[in-house]
Amino acid sequence: MHQIDAEAVERLVPMSAAIDALEAVLAAGLDPAAEPDRGVADVPGGQLLTMPSATASYAGVKVATVTPGNADRGLPRVQGLYILLDGGTHTPLALLDGIALTSLRTPAVSGVAVGRLAVPDAERLVVFGTGPQAWGHVEAVRAVRPGLRHVDVVARHAGRMAEFVARCRAVGLSASAAKADAVARADVVCCCTTAREPLFDGSLLPDHATVAAVGSHEPDAREVDAALVGRATVVAESRSVAARECGDLVLAAAEGAFDMAGLHTLDALVRGEVRAVAGRPRLFKSAGMAWEDLAVAAAAYERWAAAG
């Protein structure tokens, strides 16, 4: 069994390739609703997650930990490993770095959605957060909207916000530290935080804007408010996962602002069965699913094998 470390994952599968891999499996007919449920076990200090998935060609499972206290230890909040298996014989093929895989596939799936939902001439991005997911989302939005020119960065830690702004400028983007009301000028907003309460006033968002919210997978946590959910065209990976894990939608529905029957799915969006409604924002709410890990892990393995 081959080991593919974090550096190799990043080298083998650039963001655009990860987005293409996810779109390809959805276009080929993968049904996210048929996926096994994510296993979540509460353990001292956090959670242990197991995420299995399988296709005819490959099977795999990610074992990940979520440890909120690790931020104070200088360690990643999310850690893990991915085991890729042959789809027919289930022979182990590769062991991949789980942090790198998660850091890639989460913004890549947002890239799939943003590529279908955002206005073609999107230029202004607001990012909430400064961690690996925030940077991954800058890369994902650039991959699907090459006209992106400016990034507003909203974060609690002034030093990290300044570093993130500098990182954006280093790759040729205009960027600035901002407050939450920057969403009033946004074409795209990416919420990449551990927040449990809404990050901004949803009524401020322009009617044409697209939001990707990826920071939580718990029914009592949300990054966007009911005002946004209620006025948006809403897309999620799976209706059943959304009803169980997506607090942004669950809480809006409980407050009477949103009917879960109106939720659209990502596979339908990719097949062209969902259209953004003019005069309404667009919201992609992601909880993260195992098929996304499998698609990107398989792409990394195939590129590694092709390189000899």
C-alpha positions in Angstrom: 0.0 0.0 0.0 1.4 3.4 -1.1 1.5 6.4 1.1 0.5 9.8 -0.4 1.4 12.6 2.0 0.0 16.1 2.2 2.6 17.6 -0.2 1.9 14.9 -2.8 -1.9 15.4 -2.5 -1.6 19.1 -3.2 0.9 18.5 -6.0 -1.1 15.8 -7.7 -4.6 17.4 -7.5 -4.7 21.1 -8.0 -8.0 22.8 -7.1 -9.3 22.8 -10.7 -8.7 19.1 -11.0 -10.4 18.4 -7.7 -13.5 20.4 -8.8 -13.5 18.4 -12.1 -13.3 15.1 -10.3 -16.3 15.9 -8.1 -18.3 17.2 -11.0 -17.4 14.0 -13.0 -18.7 11.6 -10.4 -22.0 13.5 -10.0 -22.4 13.8 -13.8 -21.8 10.0 -14.0 -24.8 9.4 -11.8 -23.5 9.1 -8.2 -26.4 9.6 -5.8 -25.2 11.3 -2.6 -28.4 10.4 -0.9 -27.5 6.7 -1.1 -24.2 7.2 0.8 -23.8 5.5 4.2 -24.2 7.8 7.2 -21.2 9.5 8.7 -20.2 7.8 11.9 -19.8 10.3 14.8 -18.6 9.2 18.2 -18.1 11.7 21.0 -14.7 11.1 22.6 -12.9 13.0 25.4 -12.0 16.4 23.9 -13.9 16.1 20.7 -15.3 13.7 18.1 -14.2 10.7 16.1 -15.6 10.5 12.6 -15.7 7.6 10.1 -16.8 8.3 6.6 -17.0 5.3 4.2 -17.9 5.4 0.5 -17.7 3.1 -2.5 -18.1 3.0 -6.3 -17.5 0.2 -8.8 -13.9 1.3 -9.1 -12.9 2.2 -5.6 -13.9 2.0 -1.9 -12.5 4.0 0.9 -12.9 5.4 4.4 -11.7 8.5 6.1 -11.0 8.4 9.9 -11.0 11.9 11.2 -10.9 13.7 14.5 -12.4 17.0 15.4 -10.7 18.5 18.5 -11.7 22.1 19.3 -9.0 22.5 21.9 -6.2 21.9 19.5 -6.2 25.5 18.5 -4.7 26.4 21.9 -2.1 23.6 21.4 -0.9 24.8 18.0 -2.4 21.7 16.4 -5.0 21.3 13.6 -8.7 21.2 14.7 -9.3 18.4 12.2 -6.9 15.5 11.7 -7.2 12.2 10.0 -6.2 9.5 7.5 -7.8 8.1 4.4 -7.6 4.5 3.3 -8.3 3.9 -0.5 -9.2 0.4 -1.6 -9.8 -1.3 -4.9 -13.5 -1.4 -5.7 -13.7 -5.0 -6.6 -11.1 -6.8 -4.5 -11.0 -4.3 -1.6 -7.2 -4.6 -1.7 -5.7 -1.5 0.1 -4.2 0.8 -2.5 -3.1 3.9 -0.7 -3.0 5.7 2.6 -3.5 9.5 2.1 -3.1 12.4 4.4 -6.6 13.2 5.7 -6.0 16.8 6.5 -4.8 17.6 3.0 -7.7 15.7 1.5 -10.3 17.5 3.7 -8.6 20.9 3.0 -8.9 20.2 -0.7 -12.3 18.5 -1.2 -14.3 20.9 0.9 -13.5 24.0 -1.1 -13.6 21.9 -4.2 -17.2 20.9 -3.7 -18.0 24.6 -3.0 -16.3 25.3 -6.3 -18.7 22.9 -8.0 -21.7 24.8 -6.6 -20.3 28.3 -7.0 -19.4 27.5 -10.6 -23.0 26.8 -11.3 -24.6 29.5 -9.1 -22.5 32.6 -9.1 -22.9 35.4 -11.6 -20.4 35.0 -14.5 -18.7 38.3 -13.9 -18.2 37.8 -10.1 -15.3 40.1 -8.9 -15.7 40.5 -5.2 -15.4 37.8 -2.6 -15.9 38.0 1.2 -14.2 35.3 3.2 -15.1 34.6 6.9 -12.2 32.9 8.5 -8.4 32.6 8.0 -7.7 28.9 8.2 -6.9 26.3 5.6 -10.6 26.1 4.5 -10.7 29.9 4.0 -7.7 29.8 1.8 -9.0 26.8 -0.1 -12.2 28.7 -0.8 -10.2 31.6 -2.3 -8.5 29.1 -4.6 -11.8 27.4 -5.5 -13.6 30.7 -6.3 -10.6 31.8 -8.5 -10.8 28.4 -10.3 -14.4 28.9 -11.3 -14.5 32.7 -11.6 -11.2 33.8 -13.0 -12.4 37.4 -13.0 -12.2 37.5 -9.2 -10.2 40.6 -8.3 -10.8 41.5 -4.7 -11.1 39.6 -1.4 -12.5 41.1 1.8 -11.3 39.1 4.9 -13.4 39.0 8.0 -11.9 37.4 11.1 -11.7 37.8 14.9 -7.9 37.7 15.1 -6.4 40.9 13.7 -2.9 39.3 13.2 -4.2 36.3 11.2 -6.5 38.6 9.2 -3.5 40.7 8.2 -1.5 37.6 7.2 -4.4 36.3 5.1 -4.8 39.7 3.4 -1.1 39.6 2.6 -1.4 36.1 1.2 -4.2 37.1 -1.1 -2.1 40.1 -2.3 0.9 37.8 -2.9 -1.1 35.9 -5.6 -2.1 39.1 -7.4 -5.5 39.8 -5.7 -6.6 43.0 -4.2 -7.5 42.3 -0.6 -8.4 44.1 2.6 -9.4 43.5 6.2 -13.1 44.0 6.6 -16.2 43.8 8.8 -19.2 41.6 8.3 -21.2 44.4 6.5 -18.8 43.9 3.6 -21.3 41.3 2.4 -23.4 44.2 1.1 -20.8 44.6 -1.8 -20.1 40.9 -2.4 -20.6 38.8 -5.4 -19.6 35.6 -3.5 -19.3 35.0 0.2 -17.6 32.0 1.8 -18.2 31.1 5.4 -15.4 28.9 6.7 -15.5 29.2 10.5 -16.5 27.3 13.7 -19.2 29.9 14.5 -22.4 28.6 16.0 -24.3 31.9 15.4 -24.9 33.8 12.1 -21.8 35.7 10.9 -23.7 38.5 9.2 -27.1 40.1 8.6 -28.6 38.1 5.7 -30.8 41.1 4.6 -27.6 43.0 3.6 -26.6 40.5 0.9 -27.2 41.6 -2.7 -29.9 39.7 -4.6 -27.3 38.4 -7.1 -24.8 37.1 -4.6 -23.8 33.5 -3.9 -22.9 32.1 -0.4 -21.0 28.9 0.4 -21.3 27.9 4.1 -19.1 25.0 5.1 -18.1 25.5 8.7 -20.5 23.3 10.6 -22.2 19.9 10.4 -24.3 20.1 13.5 -28.1 20.8 13.7 -27.8 23.5 16.3 -25.0 25.5 14.7 -25.2 27.9 11.8 -23.1 30.5 10.0 -26.0 32.2 8.1 -29.3 33.5 9.4 -32.9 32.6 8.6 -33.3 35.9 6.7 -30.8 34.7 4.1 -32.0 31.1 4.0 -35.6 32.3 3.5 -34.9 34.5 0.5 -32.3 32.3 -1.2 -32.2 29.5 -3.8 -30.8 26.8 -1.5 -28.6 23.8 -2.5 -27.1 21.1 -0.3 -25.4 17.8 -1.0 -28.2 15.6 0.2 -31.7 16.3 1.6 -31.3 13.7 4.4 -27.9 15.0 5.4 -29.2 18.5 5.4 -32.1 17.6 7.6 -29.8 15.8 10.1 -26.6 18.0 10.1 -27.1 21.4 8.5 -28.1 23.7 11.3 -28.2 26.7 8.9 -31.2 25.1 7.3 -32.7 23.2 10.2 -32.9 26.2 12.4 -34.3 28.4 9.6 -37.0 25.8 9.0 -37.8 25.6 12.7 -38.2 29.4 12.8 -40.7 29.2 9.9 -38.4 31.0 7.4 -37.6 28.0 5.2 -39.4 24.9 3.9 -37.1 21.9 3.6 -39.2 20.7 0.7 -37.8 23.6 -1.3 -34.2 22.4 -0.9 -32.3 21.5 -4.1 -29.5 19.0 -4.3 -26.0 19.4 -5.8 -26.3 16.5 -8.2 -29.4 18.0 -9.6 -27.6 21.3 -10.0 -24.7 19.6 -11.9 -27.2 17.9 -14.2 -28.7 21.3 -15.0 -32.0 20.6 -13.3 -31.7 23.6 -10.9 -31.6 27.2 -12.0 -30.8 30.2 -9.8 -33.8 32.4 -9.5 -33.3 36.0 -10.7 -33.6 38.5 -7.8 -32.8 36.0 -5.1 -29.4 35.1 -3.5 -28.0 31.6 -3.9 -26.9 29.5 -0.9 -24.8 26.3 -1.0 -24.8 24.7 2.4 -22.2 21.9 2.7 -21.9 19.4 5.6 -19.1 17.4 3.8 -19.7 13.8 2.6 -17.7 10.7 2.1 -18.1 10.5 -1.7 -16.2 13.8 -1.9 -13.2 12.3 -0.2 -13.3 9.2 -2.3 -13.5 11.2 -5.6 -10.5 13.3 -4.7 -8.5 10.4 -3.2 -9.1 8.4 -6.4 -7.9 11.3 -8.5 -4.8 11.6 -6.4 -4.1 7.9 -6.6 -4.6 7.7 -10.4 -2.3 10.7 -11.0 0.3 9.1 -8.7 0.1 5.8 -10.6 0.3 7.5 -14.0 3.4 9.3 -12.9 5.1 6.0 -12.3 
